[in-house]
Amino acid sequence: MKNVLKKLLPGLMAAVMLLSIIPTAALAAESGSEYSQGVQDFLDLASSIPEVITEDSMPDVYELVLTCRDAYEKLSLEEQKLDTVQEAYLLLEQAIDRISTFSETMVIAENSIDSDVVYKDGTYTGTGTGYGGTVTLSVTISNGQIANIEAVNHSETSNYWNRAISLFSTIVTAQNTEVDSVSGATRSSNAIKTAVNDALAQAVSAANDDDDSVVFSSGSGTEKNPYVIKTASQLANFATSVDEGAAYEGQYIVLGADIDLSGYESWNPIGAEAKSDDNLAYIFNGTFDGQGYTISNMTINVDAVTENNVGLFSTLNTSAVVKNVNMTGVDITLNNNGTDSSNSQCRAGSIAGNSVNAARNGNGDYTGVIGAQIDSCQAAGTISIKSESAILTWGGGIIGRAMIATAVTNCYSDVDITAESLGGSNSAYAGGIVGTTGNYAIIANCASFGNAYASSPKSANFGGMAGGVVGMLAGKMYNVASSGNVTIGNGNSKYQWGGAIAGEITSSGMEKQTDGSYEYYSTSAYRDYGYYATDSTLTEEIYSSGELSSSNAISPVLPVGIPRAGATGTISTYDKVYKTTGQTMAEMATQSFVDTLNGNIKDSLELLAAYGTESLELREWELVDGKAVPTGSIWVSSDIDAGIFQSGSGTEDDPYIISTADQLDAFAASLNEKIDYKDVHIALGNSIAVNSGDWKPIGGSDWAFNGTFDGKGYTISGISEGSVQSPLKLDSENLFIGLFGVLGKNAVVKNVNLTDVAIYTSFNASAYIGGIAGYMEGDKSNYT
């Protein structure tokens, strides 16, 4: 029932707004003639509205009120002036007020804190919205009880506020907010209850942080109200919950504080470490946002005989997203001495050991498919994976193995990685970002500074495969950099799969030519923009009968591993097209190098878009502590896309022309932090009826228009937001509504006609609504 009331309330508030603007006149004498059918219908409806409202009757009463209101609107102005109609109209207003108050009370009750919760002692500040704006209160908890409530700040009318504050003592006595509002001060009363509930929620969260058995500090798992983890015990309990079958698909988890894991001798990775094919229900499949907080001192020590995947997470399922997590002091040691080579593989990475293959799209291919995602994460520490048997091993600074369509973006690592397979012909893989990838995986906008070592001394086949960024790449890779040292070991293999950027890059994504060579498909380059340090070291260790016979520096340093000179066999099936650039470490620690990387982002995004992955975002690079790292703002283009307009070049004499609704929509969405159209001219070329649906203001509430918009006398018609029955619910991110959201101080809007504008919104604080613009900035440069 409470959810029903919450759905009804916005429409009801719109009804109140509408009634407030229905014209009323001084009472006129009635003629004594019989009422029209319309008047009689209205009178009958108004007289049938009950005075008492219950939860059960609320929906029916609401519908009756709306029907009554509609009947009133259909009356002529003369009919609305009738005494009897005016009296019935007052009944309607009173009914709407009763329902509004009842609904707000029920919503407050729904948000109130349960009586059996535990509060942590302390003083907490909460806020609510009253008639005059924000109400801020402090609530003191002592011995687990509400001890005192005080006002911190408010803008309520004094006579209403002075009555409403009697609730302070009432709430303290009741120990909850399920108390009656003060008659005549309902809005102020409701603001007080909301503010107290806000403060109590913080007290509950603080108590949860002290309870080692609690999984989350707060939250409900939605995108707007995610589960919050603030302590090491909560993170460990979260890991256990995934181990036990809570995959959190479609749910959101965030960190709310830095977390130190030094109290755990060996961290239990989030999700089952065993073979993912057999444990899909026990690995993470939701969204985990570190919010820039740091997880420090994660130690993992594992001796295994079966397949094992370790890291902060074990394996990421196809819908999993892990982002904005900083890892420091990583220390992973994974030993696997199993004898079953197909069921004893081991993988390790700071964020995750492994990921799951994504599913094909509806056309049966992987165009546009993105599986598990790791974005904007960083890691520092050491990782060691070793098998004394003939077992495949993978180690990556971010993830050990990234399977089909997994995307790793905007990450960097300073992790020293060792991967060894000592017992037979199977390979070992080590990469500064990823150990190895599946087809269609993506590595973009990443940097590595650590060393990579991969050795399989008894393997005369592929042997150890190591790269500064990735050990073996079968997917796409754009705009990456590496400056660490790379070492590979093998039993005199015909391959040297060690490179400053990648150990091996396969021919995946390439087309075999008639001469046997491989080129990229016409769709787009599969890899581009790779940078490596020419003064790093690249070393090959050659073993005989498992014993080191020679250690040779490969000079000059190669960006990508190659077959040894004179080798035969299927050695043509590797990427010879990938173009890379070598620079010294000193050159890679300059603003000039940062500018180069930033200059590649636009092309990198276009390359990704060619394969249908337009949704990926890349961050700008910055120079931080002498390292070029992708930690800046999300990159947006500063180039105006002239293709969204009918014609023109944007000058005063040749303005960009908008002639269709689609062009107007595209223009509205084109503003960003770098494009505000300052000194640019836009003009209408026709009258335009906007597309159906809620209008999205030009620039929204985020970006101010600063150019010149000339309507040329044409008309824009049909701008609408919400409806009477369902007004658009605004929030703090969406406050400015009009043709334009915000006009900057340099903006000029002229010669524009608007017709058929219908904007209905609801919000519990100040919002800015206008036909032309929701808000217009002033120029204060000449003020004194």
C-alpha atoms as one frame of an Amber mdcrd trajectory, in Angstrom:
protein
   0.000   0.000   0.000   2.775   2.449   0.850   4.326   2.002  -2.582   0.931
   2.784  -4.131   0.742   5.977  -2.101   4.175   7.037  -3.227   3.080   6.597
  -6.850  -0.106   8.579  -6.245   1.508  11.526  -4.517   3.154  13.236  -7.562
  -0.124  13.239  -9.474  -1.931  14.547  -6.438   0.537  17.390  -6.042  -0.069
  18.249  -9.684  -3.798  18.339  -8.963  -3.171  20.824  -6.155  -1.067  22.965
  -8.509  -3.758  22.880 -11.167  -6.558  23.871  -8.801  -4.491  26.800  -7.610
  -4.605  28.332 -11.086  -8.244  27.556 -11.970  -9.906  30.982 -12.122 -12.296
  31.759  -9.302 -14.506  34.819  -9.164 -16.580  36.669  -6.631 -19.728  34.752
  -5.786 -22.564  35.540  -8.147 -26.243  35.219  -7.452 -27.801  32.069  -8.801
 -30.586  32.397 -11.309 -32.635  29.720  -9.653 -32.812  27.760 -12.864 -32.098
  24.068 -12.951 -28.446  23.068 -13.071 -26.904  21.757 -16.257 -25.902  18.097
 -16.321 -22.256  19.101 -15.990 -22.923  21.117 -12.836 -25.036  18.346 -11.365
 -22.299  15.779 -12.082 -19.719  17.955 -10.335 -21.946  18.520  -7.301 -22.699
  14.801  -7.005 -19.015  13.895  -7.205 -17.932  16.533  -4.680 -20.590  15.482
  -2.176 -19.496  11.828  -2.424 -15.888  12.461  -1.340 -15.458  10.873   2.131
 -14.132  12.926   5.026 -12.157  10.013   6.482  -9.337   8.397   4.475  -7.750
   5.020   5.212  -4.923   3.112   3.540  -7.455   0.799   1.914  -9.677   3.599
   0.610  -6.854   5.883  -0.508  -6.597   4.760  -4.188 -10.367   4.983  -4.715
 -10.573   8.397  -3.054  -7.707   9.631  -5.176  -9.432   8.539  -8.402 -12.679
  10.163  -7.211 -10.875  13.452  -6.570  -9.291  13.423 -10.035 -12.680  12.706
 -11.639 -14.239  15.538  -9.642 -11.469  17.898 -10.672 -11.948  16.982 -14.339
 -15.693  17.651 -14.015 -14.939  21.108 -12.577 -12.604  21.940 -15.475 -15.388
  21.189 -17.981 -17.712  23.784 -16.463 -18.053  27.178 -18.062 -16.776  30.233
 -16.213 -20.355  31.262 -15.406 -21.078  27.809 -13.986 -17.926  27.952 -11.861
 -19.261  31.210 -10.322 -22.415  29.550  -8.959 -22.591  29.593  -5.155 -23.288
  25.891  -4.947 -20.388  25.111  -7.270 -18.078  27.344  -5.213 -19.082  25.519
  -2.040 -18.449  22.153  -3.691 -15.144  23.478  -4.999 -14.068  24.181  -1.406
 -14.920  20.575  -0.527 -12.685  19.452  -3.381  -9.787  21.624  -2.190 -10.156
  20.296   1.352 -10.202  16.712   0.077  -7.010  17.232  -1.906  -5.343  18.751
   1.154  -6.417  15.773   3.292  -5.106  13.256   0.764  -1.829  15.155   0.342
  -1.214  15.244   4.082  -2.189  11.586   4.449   0.150  10.545   1.607   3.125
  12.515   2.935   2.574  11.019   6.375   2.540   7.496   4.953   5.752   8.097
   2.978   7.451   9.443   6.103   6.292   6.393   8.032   7.728   4.159   5.334
  11.107   5.863   5.675  11.114   5.785   9.469  13.598   3.628  11.318  12.383
   0.289  12.678  12.019   0.155  16.434  14.362  -2.819  16.815  17.418  -1.224
  15.179  20.585  -0.374  17.077  21.907   3.188  17.193  25.504   4.156  17.877
  25.923   6.896  20.477  26.859  10.288  19.089  25.386  13.404  17.505  24.219
  13.211  13.896  23.021  15.892  11.483  20.018  15.264   9.250  18.075  17.295
   6.697  14.511  17.506   5.426  12.581  19.873   3.172   9.936  22.160   4.622
   7.785  24.917   3.212  10.684  27.396   3.210  13.453  25.044   2.087  15.980
  22.822   3.831  15.564  22.074   7.541  18.722  20.876   9.317  18.593  19.208
  12.737  21.064  17.561  15.081  20.011  14.373  16.839  21.924  13.087  19.855
  21.966   9.368  20.666  22.916   8.347  24.210  22.891   4.769  25.499  21.338
   3.711  22.206  18.336   6.036  22.658  17.220   9.312  21.078  18.261  11.777
  23.793  17.935  15.212  22.219  16.902  17.017  19.024  18.008  20.547  18.183
  17.522  22.844  15.212  20.684  23.744  13.315  19.217  25.758  10.457  15.850
  26.399   8.782  13.902  28.961   6.736  10.392  28.164   7.951   7.843  30.835
   8.837   8.282  31.513  12.557   4.699  30.944  13.686   4.534  27.559  11.903
   8.009  26.561  13.088   7.344  27.475  16.693   4.374  25.115  16.659   6.186
  22.337  14.791   9.169  22.119  17.167   6.927  20.629  19.823   7.627  17.442
  17.855  11.178  17.383  19.244  10.022  16.239  22.675   7.264  14.076  21.182
   9.783  12.119  19.080  12.174  11.740  22.021   9.342  10.346  24.132   8.138
   7.976  21.392  11.705   7.029  20.354  10.621   7.129  16.709   9.083   9.477
  14.151   5.752   7.677  13.856   3.977  10.529  15.606   1.220  12.901  14.500
   2.167  16.097  12.711   1.318  19.373  14.395  -2.013  20.699  13.113  -1.530
  23.829  11.033   2.200  23.177  10.566   2.163  20.011   8.480   4.985  20.871
   6.073   7.327  21.934   8.866   6.372  18.845  10.873   7.107  16.545   7.973
  10.466  18.238   7.411  11.357  17.603  11.056  10.442  13.922  10.783  12.449
  13.517   7.578  15.505  15.220   9.094  15.327  13.055  12.211  15.040   9.908
  10.081  18.078  11.031   8.089  20.099  11.452  11.284  18.878   8.133  12.697
  19.893   6.347   9.494  23.429   7.603  10.067  23.331   6.341  13.647  22.243
   2.922  12.379  25.016   2.934   9.775  27.589   3.795  12.429  26.335   0.952
  14.617  26.570  -1.433  11.675  30.173  -0.387  11.149  30.947  -1.615  14.676
  29.155  -4.935  14.147  31.488  -7.523  12.624  28.554  -9.673  11.517  27.007
  -7.005   9.260  27.548  -7.176   5.487  26.709  -3.569   4.614  26.846  -0.291
   6.477  23.726   0.979   4.707  21.865   1.039   1.407  19.363  -1.057  -0.493
  21.429  -2.134  -3.513  19.879   0.214  -6.070  21.909   2.552  -8.254  20.700
   5.595  -6.319  20.906   3.900  -2.920  23.699   1.331  -3.242  24.902  -1.012
  -0.555  27.776   0.698   1.282  30.861  -1.093   2.638  32.996   0.831   5.115
  34.991  -1.745   7.092  37.243  -4.733   6.491  34.769  -7.046   8.213  31.947
  -5.835   5.968  34.096  -6.472   2.879  34.933  -9.960   4.164  31.270 -10.668
   4.908  30.392  -9.452   1.424  32.911 -11.922  -0.014  31.328 -14.714   2.009
  27.852 -13.760   0.820  28.964 -14.150  -2.805  30.634 -17.463  -1.949  27.262
 -18.595  -0.607  25.346 -17.724  -3.772  24.514 -14.004  -3.651  25.785 -12.912
  -7.084  24.263  -9.385  -6.753  23.239  -9.283 -10.407  21.644  -5.925 -11.182
  22.672  -4.560  -7.775  25.144  -1.873  -6.773  27.802  -1.921  -4.068  30.121
   0.975  -3.205  32.979   1.572  -0.816  32.344   4.300   1.717  35.835   4.442
   3.240  39.418   3.270   2.804  39.814  -0.330   3.971  42.938  -1.959   5.445
  43.048  -5.751   5.043  46.258  -6.268   7.027  44.242  -8.087   9.686  43.606
 -10.973   7.279  46.466 -13.462   6.969  45.062 -14.639   3.638  42.205 -12.756
   2.009  39.213 -14.789   0.851  38.525 -13.532  -2.697  34.997 -12.341  -3.436
  33.300 -15.335  -5.074  34.207 -18.975  -5.586  37.852 -19.517  -6.545  37.177
 -22.843  -8.255  36.496 -23.419 -11.941  33.964 -20.790 -13.045  32.062 -23.098
 -15.415  30.909 -25.079 -12.393  30.314 -22.073 -10.127  28.546 -19.348 -12.111
  26.000 -18.862  -9.315  28.809 -18.201  -6.843  30.757 -15.443  -8.589  30.074
 -11.708  -8.622  27.771 -10.339 -11.332  26.838  -6.851 -10.071  28.465  -3.406
 -10.001  31.203  -2.633  -7.460  32.310   1.014  -7.289  35.285   1.840  -5.090
  34.488   5.558  -5.439  38.229   6.274  -5.398  38.794   4.715  -1.984  41.806
   2.488  -1.330  41.949  -1.151  -0.282  45.370  -1.679   1.246  47.518  -4.612
   2.351  45.613  -7.442   0.697  47.620 -10.619   1.240  46.690 -13.938  -0.367
  48.611 -17.159   0.349  47.146 -20.237  -1.317  48.442 -23.766  -1.914  46.104
 -25.524  -4.319  45.834 -28.752  -6.284  42.784 -27.810  -8.365  41.898 -24.749
 -10.434  42.190 -21.524  -8.471  41.441 -17.884  -9.345  42.424 -15.214  -6.848
  42.473 -11.460  -6.363  40.155  -9.021  -4.630  37.573 -10.946  -6.670  38.020
 -14.519  -7.851  36.231 -14.532 -11.217  33.978 -11.839 -12.679  30.778 -12.924
 -14.401  29.649 -11.382 -17.686  27.603  -8.508 -16.203  30.112  -7.649 -13.492
  31.538  -4.127 -13.340  34.390  -3.194 -11.008  35.482   0.436 -11.102  37.293
   3.195  -9.217  39.150   0.822  -6.886  42.671   1.620  -5.694  44.777  -1.314
  -4.461  48.033  -0.793  -2.565  50.292  -3.275  -0.810  49.016  -6.220  -2.864
  50.878  -9.431  -1.953  49.636 -12.572  -3.711  51.328 -15.976  -3.625  49.508
 -18.790  -5.409  51.109 -22.228  -5.658  49.397 -25.052  -7.499  50.861 -28.538
  -7.610  47.901 -30.370  -9.069  48.531 -33.046 -11.666  45.446 -32.588 -13.865
  46.529 -29.972 -16.395  42.953 -29.237 -17.516  41.539 -28.789 -14.007  44.441
 -27.294 -12.065  45.092 -24.006 -13.849  45.793 -21.009 -11.626  45.304 -17.302
 -12.220  45.882 -14.186 -10.159  45.369 -10.454 -10.486  45.019  -7.564  -8.066
  41.374  -6.954  -9.003  40.441 -10.450 -10.224  41.991 -13.713 -11.261  39.662
 -14.463 -14.150  36.513 -13.479 -16.060  33.785 -15.384 -17.895  33.266 -15.443
 -21.663  30.542 -13.025 -22.781  27.631 -14.333 -24.846  27.225 -13.559 -28.540
  24.781 -10.888 -29.686  21.518 -11.582 -31.487  23.355 -11.889 -34.800  25.551
 -14.652 -33.467  28.735 -12.578 -33.262  30.434 -10.260 -30.769  29.961  -6.885
 -32.459  29.121  -4.378 -29.751  29.312  -6.978 -26.991  30.954  -5.999 -23.710
  31.200  -8.579 -20.961  32.814  -8.076 -17.572  34.325  -4.609 -17.128  37.182
  -3.291 -15.022  37.477   0.479 -15.243  39.531   3.196 -13.559  41.332   0.864
 -11.162  44.943   0.978 -10.036  47.161  -1.495  -8.220  50.611  -1.713  -6.659
  52.408  -4.690  -5.114  53.659  -8.164  -6.050  52.038 -11.269  -7.529  53.619
 -14.716  -7.752  51.976 -17.773  -9.353  53.892 -21.023  -9.506  53.256 -24.633
 -10.394  55.808 -27.405  -9.971  53.643 -29.466 -12.333  52.676 -29.066 -15.993
  50.015 -26.481 -15.169  49.079 -23.285 -17.027  49.619 -20.163 -14.919  48.464
 -16.575 -15.492  49.377 -13.389 -13.654  48.210  -9.848 -14.398  48.626  -6.586
 -12.536  44.869  -5.978 -12.845  43.405  -9.352 -13.956  45.052 -12.701 -14.611
  42.946 -13.724 -17.603  40.390 -11.522 -19.380  38.100 -13.736 -21.425  35.976
 -13.020 -24.514  34.701  -9.403 -24.685  36.005  -8.458 -21.234  36.967  -4.759
 -21.162  39.817  -3.288 -19.096  39.939   0.495 -19.411  41.597   3.477 -17.715
  43.675   1.280 -15.397  47.306   1.365 -14.354  49.490  -0.885 -12.274  52.879
  -0.948 -10.619  52.908  -4.637  -9.815  55.853  -7.009 -10.145  54.509 -10.259
 -11.571  56.045 -13.724 -11.640  54.322 -16.621 -13.399  56.021 -20.021 -13.557
  55.033 -23.434 -14.888  57.978 -25.616 -13.983  56.858 -29.174 -14.621  56.241
 -29.618 -18.343  55.319 -28.136 -21.714  52.487 -25.813 -20.617  53.034 -22.070
 -20.714  53.138 -19.327 -18.116  51.717 -15.858 -18.833  52.546 -12.534 -17.184
  51.366  -9.036 -18.080  51.480  -5.699 -16.321  47.738  -5.215 -16.857  46.433
  -8.608 -18.080  48.100 -12.016 -18.195  46.253 -13.060 -21.336  43.042 -12.174
 -23.154  40.366 -13.996 -25.073  39.154 -12.909 -28.495  37.281  -9.583 -28.636
  38.584  -8.530 -25.229  39.570  -4.865 -24.918  42.519  -3.183 -23.235  42.334
   0.588 -23.675  43.939   3.612 -22.054  46.097   1.653 -19.605  49.657   1.941
 -18.292  52.017  -0.432 -16.517  55.168   0.346 -14.552  55.980  -3.007 -12.923
  58.158  -5.893 -14.079  56.798  -9.043 -15.730  58.447 -12.476 -15.545  57.053
 -15.645 -17.154  58.933 -18.919 -17.347  58.228 -22.458 -18.487  61.757 -23.899
 -18.537  60.809 -27.356 -19.817  58.651 -26.037 -22.654  60.281 -25.970 -26.067
  56.966 -24.845 -27.539  55.649 -21.434 -26.448  57.422 -21.307 -23.100  56.988
 -18.278 -20.899  55.009 -15.407 -22.452  55.327 -11.962 -20.893  54.628  -8.377
 -21.836  54.713  -5.025 -20.134  50.961  -4.651 -20.686  49.774  -8.155 -21.620
  51.374 -11.585 -21.847  49.305 -12.788 -24.795  46.743 -10.648 -26.613  43.947
 -12.007 -28.805  41.744  -8.929 -28.528  41.808  -5.184 -29.193  44.279  -2.790
 -27.586  44.495   1.007 -27.854  46.559   3.780 -26.272  48.683   1.828 -23.798
  52.093   2.448 -22.283  54.639   0.321 -20.448  58.015   1.030 -18.879  58.769
  -2.095 -16.815  61.334  -4.820 -17.436  60.235  -8.076 -19.071  61.809 -11.526
 -18.751  60.774 -14.801 -20.358  62.100 -18.330 -19.847  61.782 -21.409 -22.060
  63.407 -24.673 -23.062  65.036 -23.235 -26.184  61.699 -22.503 -27.861  61.498
 -21.382 -31.479  59.574 -18.351 -30.187  60.621 -15.337 -28.181  57.220 -14.405
 -26.780  58.467 -11.520 -24.688  57.884  -7.867 -25.491  57.943  -4.483 -23.798
  54.204  -4.139 -24.546  53.006  -7.681 -25.317  54.534 -11.127 -25.321  52.461
 -12.326 -28.249  49.719 -10.643 -30.267  47.750 -13.217 -32.225  46.163 -12.769
 -35.623  42.721 -12.517 -34.042  40.825  -9.700 -35.755  42.997 -10.001 -38.848
  42.370 -11.269 -42.363  44.724 -13.663 -44.104  45.954 -12.338 -47.424  46.666
 -14.384 -50.559  50.396 -14.184 -49.848  49.875 -15.717 -46.418  50.339 -12.483
 -44.486  47.739 -10.974 -42.172  46.168  -7.511 -42.293  43.440  -5.836 -40.239
  39.888  -6.144 -41.504  38.458  -3.092 -43.258  36.249  -2.406 -40.217  39.055
  -0.711 -38.312  42.476  -1.284 -36.810  42.389  -3.935 -34.118  45.307  -2.404
 -32.218  46.843   1.039 -32.270  48.870   3.480 -30.200  51.344   1.502 -28.100
  54.264   3.070 -26.237  57.195   1.428 -24.458  60.434   2.410 -22.747  63.485
   1.788 -24.921  65.713   1.842 -21.835  63.804  -0.899 -20.049  65.287  -4.396
 -20.286  64.022  -7.401 -22.219  65.610 -10.710 -21.275  65.275 -14.311 -22.447
  66.321 -17.187 -20.195  67.026 -20.453 -22.016  66.914 -23.723 -20.087  68.274
 -27.165 -20.834  66.792 -30.119 -18.959  65.178 -27.638 -16.634  68.454 -25.917
 -15.765  69.320 -22.368 -16.786  71.887 -22.473 -19.570  71.915 -18.823 -20.662
  70.314 -15.468 -19.939  70.367 -13.127 -22.892  69.377  -9.510 -23.205  67.264
  -8.865 -26.283  68.524  -5.688 -27.905  67.123  -3.465 -29.102  64.111  -3.815
 -26.853  61.182  -5.182 -28.857  57.637  -3.965 -28.263  56.128  -7.374 -29.133
  57.534 -10.899 -29.066  58.413 -12.619 -32.342  59.393 -16.062 -33.617  63.114
 -16.698 -33.442  64.995 -16.046 -36.659  64.808 -19.080 -38.945  61.853 -20.636
 -37.136  59.304 -22.520 -39.216  55.709 -23.585 -38.781  52.631 -21.467 -38.130
  54.715 -18.442 -37.328  52.905 -16.078 -39.708  49.747 -16.041 -37.621  50.751
 -13.170 -35.398  50.182  -9.431 -35.695  52.966  -7.809 -37.698  50.883  -4.700
 -38.425  50.626  -3.205 -34.923  52.575   0.047 -34.850  54.330   1.075 -31.647
  56.559   3.892 -30.468  59.629   3.611 -28.249  60.715   6.423 -25.944  63.016
   6.732 -22.978  61.591   6.536 -19.481  62.482  10.193 -19.018  60.501  11.115
 -22.127  57.551   9.064 -20.874  57.513  11.130 -17.669  56.808  14.469 -19.343
  53.754  16.589 -20.039  54.556  16.243 -23.718  54.005  12.474 -23.488  50.763
  13.050 -21.574  49.627  15.356 -24.372  50.445  12.660 -26.923  48.347  10.075
 -25.097  45.456  12.516 -24.751  45.735  13.287 -28.438  45.123   9.612 -29.214
  41.876   9.298 -27.268  39.571  10.593 -29.976  40.951   8.112 -32.513  40.876
   5.310 -29.942  37.199   5.943 -29.260  36.482   5.982 -32.983  38.266   2.642
 -33.349  36.207   1.189 -30.510  33.034   2.616 -32.027  33.824   0.917 -35.320
  33.384  -2.371 -33.468  30.140  -1.256 -31.827  31.499  -0.443 -28.377  30.599
   3.259 -28.259  29.548   3.016 -24.614  33.109   2.791 -23.318  34.543   6.036
 -21.949  38.213   6.942 -21.737  39.814   9.242 -19.186  42.325  11.956 -19.886
  45.914  11.279 -18.861  47.721  13.240 -16.154  51.273  13.478 -14.884  51.167
  12.230 -11.281  54.378  11.737  -9.282  56.378  11.569 -12.491  54.127   8.993
 -14.154  51.674   9.368 -17.016  48.444   7.802 -15.735  44.799   7.808 -16.989
  43.199   9.404 -13.938  41.746  12.622 -15.353  38.201  13.517 -16.295  36.231
  11.487 -18.800  37.397  12.697 -22.195  34.922  14.646 -24.289  35.542  16.186
 -27.653  36.065  19.924 -27.939  35.216  19.801 -31.644  31.703  20.809 -32.655
  30.132  18.119 -34.808  28.899  20.106 -37.795  27.181  16.971 -39.058  24.316
  17.370 -36.591  23.190  20.563 -38.366  21.451  21.073 -41.698  24.231  23.338
 -42.934  26.449  26.249 -41.972  29.819  26.874 -40.375  28.775  28.578 -37.135
  29.779  32.120 -38.017  27.493  35.141 -37.784  27.227  35.281 -41.573  26.906
  31.510 -41.968  25.287  30.129 -38.799  24.685  26.463 -38.158  21.125  25.777
 -39.351  18.623  23.586 -37.496  15.639  22.560 -39.606  14.317  19.328 -38.083
  13.312  17.949 -34.712  16.133  15.394 -34.858  18.677  18.148 -35.474  17.279
  20.097 -32.525  17.588  16.995 -30.316  21.172  16.429 -31.457  22.060  20.057
 -30.758  20.477  19.826 -27.293  22.630  16.798 -26.469  25.862  18.179 -27.941
  26.845  20.509 -25.107  29.532  19.280 -22.720  32.273  20.658 -20.508  34.275
  21.678 -23.577  31.484  22.723 -25.947  29.265  25.632 -24.874  29.079  27.275
 -28.325  30.706  30.488 -27.128  31.141  32.857 -30.120  29.199  30.365 -32.276
  25.948  31.218 -34.077  23.006  28.823 -34.496  19.757  29.628 -36.309  16.482
  27.935 -37.107  15.756  27.171 -40.743  12.133  26.115 -40.248   9.408  25.969
 -37.659   9.830  22.732 -35.709   7.404  20.483 -33.862   9.604  18.687 -31.327
   9.681  14.906 -31.142   7.173  13.227 -28.855   8.118  12.409 -25.288   9.676
  14.512 -22.564  11.803  17.327 -23.969  15.475  17.245 -23.010  16.522  20.896
 -22.515  19.461  22.178 -24.532  22.471  21.483 -22.317  20.298  19.875 -19.660
  21.071  21.031 -16.130  24.813  20.435 -16.518  26.040  22.622 -19.364  25.230
  26.286 -20.009  24.744  27.542 -23.565  27.018  30.527 -24.264  26.472  31.167
 -27.964  23.889  32.971 -30.085  20.624  31.242 -30.997  18.465  33.073 -33.542
  14.996  31.667 -34.138  14.590  33.869 -37.238  10.926  34.274 -36.285  10.211
  30.558 -36.600   8.213  28.604 -34.032   9.178  25.655 -31.849   6.055  23.833
 -30.730   5.180  20.959 -28.449   7.811  21.212 -25.712   6.457  19.091 -22.875
   7.679  17.672 -19.587   5.536  15.296 -17.552   1.771  15.571 -17.361  -0.925
  16.644 -14.935  -1.388  13.071 -13.806   2.332  12.241 -13.758   4.562  15.307
 -13.399   8.269  14.974 -14.100  10.042  14.262 -10.821  13.040  16.546 -10.538
  16.109  15.917  -8.409  19.280  17.753  -7.466  20.846  16.780 -10.814  17.897
  17.978 -12.885  16.639  21.387 -11.763  16.616  23.618 -14.848  13.810  23.106
 -17.351  12.990  25.047 -20.525  13.960  25.145 -24.184  17.430  25.694 -22.702
  18.375  24.412 -19.283  20.854  27.188 -18.448  21.944  30.249 -20.414  25.491
  31.422 -19.739  26.449  35.053 -19.333  27.468  35.313 -23.005  24.303  33.708
 -24.380  21.937  35.465 -26.771  18.561  33.920 -27.629  16.337  35.934 -29.952
  13.429  35.795 -32.392  12.109  32.486 -31.063   8.404  31.701 -30.772   7.228
  28.903 -28.486   3.737  27.405 -28.661   1.985  24.440 -27.050   4.375  24.395
 -24.100   3.234  22.108 -21.270   5.634  21.616 -18.374   4.529  19.752 -15.239
   7.147  19.003 -12.600   7.342  18.074  -8.948  10.176  18.655  -6.488  10.399
  19.210  -2.758  12.750  22.204  -2.989  13.624  25.037  -5.369  13.617  24.317
  -9.105  13.870  26.626 -12.114  11.283  26.386 -14.887  10.890  28.708 -17.875
   9.751  28.636 -21.462  13.007  29.827 -23.020  15.330  28.810 -20.171  15.224
  27.483 -16.667  18.042  29.748 -15.508  20.076  32.629 -16.931  23.455  33.549
 -15.504  24.236  37.205 -14.923  27.423  39.018 -15.844  28.930  40.364 -12.637
  32.161  41.565 -14.219  31.140  45.238 -14.004  29.792  45.104 -10.459  31.584
  46.902  -7.639
